Each structure stands twice: as C-alpha cells, then as structure tokens.
Amino acid sequence: MHGDVALDAAQRRALMPDSSLRGDATLLVLPGIDAANIAYNLLKVAAGGNIAIGPILLGAAQPVHILTASTTVRRIVNMTALAVADANTPASSNQ
C-alpha cells in the first residue's frame, strides 16, 4: 500500500472499499533505512513543529532508543522521558 493511502482513511476507503483496515495508519513499514529516514523526516516536518519522538527500534529483546547527530535538546529530553518510562515498566511475563 502506498503511504498516501495508508495515512488517509477516506482515500483508502475510496480505492480499497473491501479493506478491513479502519482509521489512519499509526505504523509504517518501509523497504529500507534510506526510505525510512526520508519518510521519518517528511512526516516530522509535515506534522508541524519539526518535533518528533523517536526513532524507536521495535522487536528487540530490550527497549532501544536512538538519537542522531542532529538531535535537539528537546528530543533528548523526550527520549530520556521515554527511556525512564520503559525502565519503570515491568517486564512482560513472556520474556
């Protein structure tokens, strides 16, 4: 599915009326790191304020928080808060 259709539920309903997907996408899966970086930066700017929390690597055994060379002080504070929340969340009984 193309990104514009994933992010716009009305467009998806028009183009894919039999889809069971509802609402706008909250997760995008991209084919590679370059595509992911481009999409991340475009969405960060398009969402307004040039503010983002992340990126966050999912699927690892432990939480991973990534800060890039262009990280702002605000992003460091946001990611620190997220890391503290992760550290204070009890581990799942499945691990």
C-alpha positions in Angstrom: 0.0 0.0 0.0 1.3 3.4 -0.8 1.9 5.9 2.0 -0.7 8.4 1.0 -3.4 5.7 1.1 -2.1 4.4 4.4 -2.3 7.9 6.0 -5.7 8.9 4.6 -8.6 6.6 5.6 -11.0 8.4 3.2 -8.7 7.8 0.3 -8.2 4.2 1.3 -12.0 3.6 1.5 -12.4 5.0 -2.0 -9.6 3.0 -3.5 -9.9 -0.2 -1.4 -13.6 -0.5 -0.4 -13.2 -4.1 0.7 -10.3 -3.4 3.1 -10.8 -4.3 6.7 -8.4 -1.5 7.8 -10.0 1.4 9.6 -8.7 4.8 10.5 -5.3 6.3 9.6 -2.1 4.3 9.9 -0.1 4.6 13.1 2.8 2.4 11.8 4.6 2.5 8.5 6.8 -0.4 7.3 9.4 0.8 4.8 11.7 -1.2 2.5 15.0 0.1 3.8 16.8 2.5 6.1 17.0 5.2 3.4 13.3 5.1 2.7 12.6 5.1 6.5 14.8 8.1 7.1 13.2 10.1 4.3 9.7 9.2 5.5 10.5 10.0 9.1 11.9 13.5 8.3 9.0 14.3 5.9 6.4 13.3 8.5 8.2 15.1 11.2 8.0 18.4 9.3 4.5 17.8 7.8 3.1 17.1 11.3 4.1 20.6 12.3 6.7 22.0 14.7 9.5 19.8 13.4 9.1 17.8 16.7 9.3 14.0 16.9 9.9 11.3 19.5 11.9 8.5 18.1 13.0 6.7 16.1 12.4 3.7 18.3 13.6 0.2 17.3 10.8 -2.3 17.9 11.2 -6.1 18.2 14.4 -6.1 20.2 14.6 -8.0 23.5 15.2 -4.8 25.4 14.0 -1.2 24.5 16.3 0.7 22.2 16.2 4.5 21.8 18.2 6.1 19.0 19.5 9.7 18.9 21.1 11.0 15.7 23.7 13.7 15.3 21.1 16.3 14.5 19.2 15.6 17.8 17.9 18.7 19.5 17.8 19.3 23.3 14.0 18.8 23.2 14.4 15.4 21.5 17.0 14.4 24.1 14.5 15.3 26.9 11.7 13.5 25.1 13.7 10.3 24.6 15.0 10.4 28.1 11.4 10.6 29.4 10.6 7.6 27.2 13.6 5.7 28.4 12.6 6.3 32.0 9.1 5.1 31.3 10.5 2.0 29.7 12.8 1.4 32.6 9.9 1.7 35.1 7.6 -0.6 33.1 7.6 -4.2 34.5 8.9 -6.8 32.1 6.4 -8.9 30.3 5.9 -12.4 31.7 6.6 -13.7 28.2 10.3 -12.7 28.3 
